[in-house]
Each structure stands twice: as structure tokens, then as C-alpha cells.
């Protein structure tokens, strides 16, 4: 069996100008990054066309550690839609180097449903994430410079600074560090740390900004900390937003590439769904909706994370109205939630399927909370048995849920034709059916409780004293009307990664709360989730290599 990277190398790519023509983009408007990548100017957003196109959100059940092929299914679905005569574009996030070198590997799809050029997309791409990293760390440098500057400082209390530095790598040793050592010339000593770049508020901002001017406003609104006399300090007080936005002038433009079958693909932004909003940029989605009849997009991890944040944050801010949702399920994941260990997932186990189906049921219920009728896509693996697949399919049909077995990895768009047909059936029935979960103007704790109870199935929410104090401070600052972006484990519907299946009666524990005033949301941190992941004992980087002809191997 050929690897993903071997299949990608064998694919016939069209020049990016040919892909642009499919979307009726003037090739003179493209900023080319070689033959197969280009940036699209923001002027292609047409709000009238945005409202008329169909938006399909792809989410998933609670995943196994390796994921369930949500990106592969998204790409296969877009290819399948084109196979049945619909003009479709897939819109995805940019891969972070953390997972690429960590446990999950690349994030460009798989098999015959990949976005190309796969190596470039997984490694640096067009430099967007690097630009976000630089803009973030510029603000960090300006903060520490202000502490050091006795003539023009803002009287910032170093103990209240919440802005860390970022790096696009899993590096647990950087979670907590002491900076400013080395005497007077080394700065003001204080405790700080690093987050992974995908968790940067600037990543969240660039994925919610609508223009350069809006980007500058959002960057200026970044909350930094307090002065010694309790006055809040924002990035605009350091006059940082102009220089930061200048570093992001290219990064704000979405990137045009193609799939294995030359379907247009727009890739832009990369926030994680367990620690940020987990969706591609609003700009990329609106560009695609302006240029296509159907747009397929995905939200990270499962429905209670990426999909909830897409629907309650991105869709609300962008005035988007998704027409249906696809829930990606696998035999492997359902058996995992039925009590099977990872090492035994390839073994047939019909009993574990029955035990694990309540997890799928919860994700179907979650989409119905938004008044969306989901379609279940069973992403087929070679180890799946006909009996296991039939049991899942019958369970969905008994609940009145449309379901299709997909084989996008092996067959590309041909493996997702049935799914594409079902998606069209649901999408044309829903024009303005989408309803958000909560009102932005509700009290902060009420919004958190609504998400915890309706999306996770929790009994209640408890708060640490520090979390309660921060919520009060946020309300005092006038930001109580912002939406909620809960950071929690992706391994469970709950905030406990060891609770599989469909747990009930649990209490969600909020230990910290952060304010992302620039991005425009509040981040309650549940359980032990961290914003700087670590590498596994055998990282994916061990399998990646390059030869003298610059051919990369080992990417997955």
C-alpha cells in the first residue's frame, strides 16, 4: 500500500492559474508562490454571493488519538460534489508543525483525498504561521522593552502580564520559564512561558478579521495586563498594532491550492479547536462562498469543540448560516468509545460497536441543538467488517439520520458520491435554519453552563477562586458580552480525558479564565488542558527525511 506522500507525488497537478480560472479569478490578481500556490486578494469577497452559496460544516465524533479522517472526508466530499455536477471548493486550516512532528502527522488529508503540494502545505507553506509568530513575539518584546524603559514606560505591573511568547513546535520545556535574567541589561526578571503558535490570540484574530483595518483594531484591542494602579493595558497603548499588522500584510490573504482531483482548495489560518476556535479564517470561507456554489469546511476535533466554536463564534461574527453538518464517524472510534484499547481497534468487535454508539448519538444531538440536520459519514478503514459498518448505518437510519459509507482515502471523489448526494438533499432544505446556542449578552457563567450542559452533557460547572475573580474582572472591564471559547481536552466529551463514550452527571471544572479581547472571546480553561503540547515518546519527526534531490519522505 502506497503512503500518502507517495500518492501525492504521483498526482498530476495543474498550474495554479488553471485552478484560479475554475473560480473565475483573474490570474493577474494572484500573488504566486511558485507554480502550485497563490494568495487571493480580499477584494473577491462578495457578501451578496456569500448569502446564496451553500456552506457545509464537517465535524466528527470524539476522536481516537490518531484522528478519524475529518480532513480526508472534507476533501473527498468536495471532490464528490464536483463529480455530481456541483461547483465546490474545500476550505481548510493550515497545518501546525507541532502535530506534523508530533503524534498526528500532517494535516493535508490522505490517500486519494489530499490537498497539494502536500509537503509544502505541511512544512511552512506560504509563511503565514511564521508571520503570526513574529507579530506575536514583537508584542512580547515591546512589553518587556516598556518595562525596561524608565522614561516612557506605562507603569505596567509585571505580575499581571498575561502575554507569553509563541513557537510553532511542541516543546513542553518552554511552558514555564523565567525571563529577564542577566543583570540590568537583561531586562526585568519575571515568570513567563511559551504557547504553541496555533494557540496565539493573533492566530485567532487573523481568522476572524475582515480587512486590514479590522485587523489593526483587533490587534490594538489585545489585553496585556494592568498598571500598578489597576488600569488595564492594551496593545494599542504600546502603539503596537501598526507594526504587527505590517508583519501580517501577506498572511491575511487566503491561500489557493488544489486537491488530488484538481478541485479548488483554499487553506488559511490554523487555530487548534481544543485551545482556540479551531476553524479556518472568516476571510477564506467568505472568498470561497463568493466564488463557489458549495463550500465544504471543517472544524477541529469533535462537535462539542470545533463545531460549537464555528457556529457560536465564527458564524455569529461573520453572519454565516451553515446549511448542514457532516459528522465523521469511524468503526475504530466507536469501538474505542465502546471500551476497546487502541492496540485492539483493528479486531472485529460488534459488541463494542453497540456500546460505543452513544458517543455518536451525542454528536448528532449537538448539531440538532443548532437546528441543523446532520449527515453521518462513516469513514471506511480496511480493517472494518461489513457487520460493523451495517450496525452503525442501521443505527443512524433508525434515528432518521442520513448516513453514507465513504471511501475517500482509496477512491477520492468517487468514494464520496453518495455522501455528496445526501449533503445536497439536506443543504437545499435549509436556507436560514441555523440557530446559535446562546445570546452573547447573557452572563458569562450562563453561557459557559449552556455549552457545558448542552454540548458536553455535564450536570454543572464549578470554578476555582481565580477563575471567579477573572470573570468578575472581565465583566468590570466591559467585556462580559463576548462569546465563549472553552479550552478543554479533545479526548472526551467531558473535561476528563479518561471519560470515554457518553459520560453523564460529571462536573466541568474551570480552573482559569483568559480574556482574548482582540479576538473577541473569553477563554475558560477546563481541566488540565495545556496551550503548549509536548512530543510523544516516538514523535512523527523520526520518520521524516530528505534526500540530495530535496525529495521529502515520511510525511503522513
C-alpha positions, 0 to 999 in steps of 0.5 A: 500500500502506497503512503500518502506522500507517495500518492501525492507525488504521483498526482498530476497537478495543474498550474495554479492559474488553471485552478484560479480560472475554475473560480473565475479569478483573474490570474493577474490578481494572484500573488504566486508562490511558485507554480502550485500556490497563490494568495487571493486578494480580499477584494473577491469577497462578495457578501451578496454571493456569500448569502446564496452559496451553500456552506457545509460544516464537517465535524466528527465524533470524539476522536481516537488519538490518531484522528478519524479522517475529518480532513480526508472526508472534507476533501473527498466530499468536495471532490464528490460534489464536483463529480455530481455536477456541483461547483465546490471548493474545500476550505481548510486550516493550515497545518501546525508543525507541532502535530506534523512532528508530533503524534498526528502527522500532517494535516493535508488529508490522505490517500486519494483525498489530499490537498497539494503540494502536500509537503509544502502545505505541511512544512511552512507553506506560504509563511503565514504561521511564521508571520503570526509568530513574529507579530506575536513575539514583537508584542512580547518584546515591546512589553518587556522593552516598556518595562525596561524603559524608565522614561516612557514606560506605562507603569505596567505591573509585571505580575499581571502580564498575561502575554507569553511568547509563541513557537510553532513546535511542541516543546513542553520545556518552554511552558514555564520559564523565567525571563529577564535574567542577566543583570540590568541589561537583561531586562526585568526578571519575571515568570513567563512561558511559551504557547504553541503558535496555533494557540496565539490570540493573533492566530485567532484574530487573523481568522476572524478579521475582515480587512486590514483595518479590522485587523489593526483594531483587533490587534490594538484591542489585545489585553496585556495586563494592568498598571500598578494602579489597576488600569488595564493595558492594551496593545494599542497603548504600546502603539503596537498594532501598526507594526504587527499588522505590517508583519501580517500584510501577506498572511491575511490573504487566503491561500489557493491550492488544489486537491488530488482531483484538481478541485479548488482548495483554499487553506488559511489560518490554523487555530487548534479547536481544543485551545482556540476556535479551531476553524479556518479564517472568516476571510477564506470561507467568505472568498470561497462562498463568493466564488463557489456554489458549495463550500465544504469546511471543517472544524477541529476535533469533535462537535462539542469543540470545533463545531460549537466554536464555528457556529457560536463564534465564527458564524455569529461574527461573520453572519454565516448560516451553515446549511448542514453538518457532516459528522465523521464517524469511524468503526475504530472510534466507536469501538474505542468509545465502546471500551476497546484499547487502541492496540485492539481497534483493528479486531472485529468487535460488534459488541463494542460497536453497540456500546460505543454508539452513544458517543455518536448519538451525542454528536448528532444531538449537538448539531440538532441543538443548532437546528441543523440536520446532520449527515453521518459519514462513516469513514471506511478503514480496511480493517472494518467488517461489513457487520460493523459498518451495517450496525452503525448505518442501521443505527443512524437510519433508525434515528432518521439520520442520513448516513453514507459509507465513504471511501475517500482515502482509496477512491477520492471523489468517487468514494464520496458520491453518495455522501455528496448526494445526501449533503445536497438533499439536506443543504437545499432544505435549509436556507436560514435554519441555523440557530446559535446556542446562546445570546452573547449578552447573557452572563458569562457563567450562563453561557459557559453552563449552556455549552457545558450542559448542552454540548458536553452533557455535564450536570454543572460547572464549578470554578476555582477562586481565580477563575471567579475573580477573572470573570468578575474582572472581565465583566468590570472591564466591559467585556462580559458580552463576548462569546465563549471559547472553552479550552478543554481536552479533545479526548472526551466529551467531558473535561476528563480525558479518561471519560470515554463514550457518553459520560453523564452527571460529571462536573466541568471544572474551570480552573482559569479564565483568559480574556482574548479581547482582540479576538473577541472571546473569553477563554475558560480553561477546563481541566488540565488542558495545556496551550503548549503540547509536548512530543510523544515518546516516538514523535512523527519527526523520526520518520521524516527525511530528505534526500540530495534531490530535496525529495521529502519522505515520511510525511503522513 
